[in-house]
């Protein structure tokens, strides 16, 4: 519709301008013909007696019938207007002219020819009239000033202009219709990806089946929009898949301690109900197991809350300048308490980063916990912080190469370590914290090729306090 309207306006402007130019040209040709017209007789003796009246119609009525047949039809029509307004026609006149009133005096001004529109009194035909000054010699030898009206009919010009207007109207109509049809075809072709996008969005809104994509063709704005939609849909599908997997894994991890707790509680209740008290040692062992399972549940729920944050950095998180070397020192103190028989070889240099202090400390503690957990008795744990690069290396059994791609997945645990305590969320928390801080973390074999695993955390920062 907009294309058709724009074309209609353009065609209307061009057509109107063309019609006005043609009209001006045709009427200029009429004026040129009038300027080339021979001068009318100046005495009544040349073409017979002058017949006058107060109006053109009265003057024409005074012309005798058949008087003009003597000389045949004339191209031009002549008419005189005297100073007192009297209208006079020659004897060969067959038509009288009524000039459209203007702001001019009966005599042409400054002896210059004037052009006026007029019409014939005995018909509806229009004419162009040239007004020039002259004089006539009336009977009795009296010469009197007069205005000579020389007229040419404009019926042919008007017919040509009407035909041209009709032709332009038809062409304009066809142009508008053609533009509308072409615009509709082009619009439907160009907006087909938008229709597909709308259908995909409505399908997702109706069925909640994220991951639906649409084909992308070209590299224009519509293609970019389709690509963005496909990326968004894929991201939503991945997010839902991660959410579903997190819920399933969390339920699986929670089921084991809850089942153990329920079994112990049922056993205690049954023994009290039957009046058969358990031996003190058995009862104490069961209560200890219940306490350990409650602690495991508490840690698991804390880890789940930590991972409930979005994968992208949270702009509302408390981010400040953190003396990371102090964070590492505090984590080492807790690591020594958890592995009192281990030897910690440390080298911690000053380093300041921007991040969440609590999250960074927990990430370092998780790396140290893994090193303590998998180190042999009386083993060594190497911890070094140099220029923002933290390395934690143990001398344990290491991680098989085929399992390294999965170490940062949520709830993933190596088959060889399923019997050890833990939820499989520690390294996931480390990866998320490092990502939020703008750093990188990796886990692999020891750099020197010896036994054990080496974790490397690189955080952007500086060795001096920026505050």
Phi, psi and omega in degrees: 000318179295320178296314179297319179295318179296316178295321179298316179297315181297315180295320180297316179296313181295317181296316180296317179297318180296317181296319179294320178296316179296318179299315179298319181293317181295317180290331174294322175297320178298316179296322178296320177296321178294322179294331179273002182291144177293152180290142180288161179300142182261351177230147180294346182283340182291318181231026177099186184291144171280139180243120190242163177195170181285339179228161177301321181294320179293320179297320179294326180291335180279346179287127181298146180294137178080004181291328182277355183286345183292325184256356180081176183291142181251148178288321183252155174245129182248149181204140181249142174235117181281173183295332179271008178091000179291137180256130181234141178237153176280171184290338180267009182288137177242349181218150177244150188247134173249112183277140175295128183301140176232192181263020182259156174286163179306327177271140177297141186281140171054029178057025178257144180289139177242152180240133180224158173272151178203183177211159181277140187286339183261008180201178178266008181288142178261163182210158169256134189240135175254126181253122178226155177280141177203191175212154180235151178256106183279162176305142184095003177076022180264122177262131185227137176299149180205167174252125179269124177255115176251121188240145171233132178293145182246023180297320179295320179296316180295322177295320179295318179294321178295318178296319179296318179297319179295318180296315180295324177297317178295317179296318179297318178298314178297321179297318179294316180296315178297319179295321178296317179294313179297319178297321179294318180296314180296317181296316180296321179291319183286327185264007177301318175298328177293320176298317177297321178296317178297317178298319180295318179295317179295324178295318179293319179295328183277320186253347184059030177265086179288159182103355178290135180235164178236153179293146181244125179233133178084190180221028179273191183295323180294320178296320177296320177297318179295319178297318178297320179295317179298319179296317179296317181296319178295319178297320177296319179296317178295321179296317179294321179297318178295322179296315179297318180293323178296317180295317180295316180294320179297318178297322179293318181290326180285335185295320184296306179294327179293320178296317178296317178298316181296322179296314180295318179295318178299320180294318178295317180295319181294320180294322177290324181289326181271356180072020179249090184293141178285153175301146182305321181296317180295318181295317179295321179295320179294317178296322176297319177297320179296319178297316179297320179293324176295319176297321178296319177297318180299315178297319181296318180293321176299318177296320179296320177296322178297321181276354180287348176291155178294160181292334179276155180301141181271116183291341181270357180292150180286111181240123182216177177284122184245123170287093189297329179295325176292322177300317179295321180297317179295320178295325178295323178299317179290324178295322178295325178293326181279338177231069186296336182272357183270157177253123181256117175259115189236152170211105186239116178255153181301139177201132182242134181228166174256120181181192179269115185302314183296317181294320179295319180295320180293323179297316179294320178299320180296320177296318179292324178298318178296317180296319178294319185295321186259003178281144176289161178305136181061026179279183183240138175240119180264126179232121181223136175236109181229118176052044177081006180250109180262125177240133176235115185234129175252176179239038181274202184287342181084178181242131178301149183298327182286349180259349183299323180296345186252002190294334182263005176286148181291134177068008179278134178222140180297140179303331182282349183241017180295333182280349179275153179293153180140162183248350183081016181252350186301309182290331175297319177295319178300311182299318181292319180296317180295321179296318178298329182275352180087019181252197180222150178221144179214159180221131182194188180292163180299144184294330182274004179082001179279185180289160176104181183235145179237124175259134182237124178239123180243122181238138177288141181175206181206157184281347180250152179290117182288350179279000000 
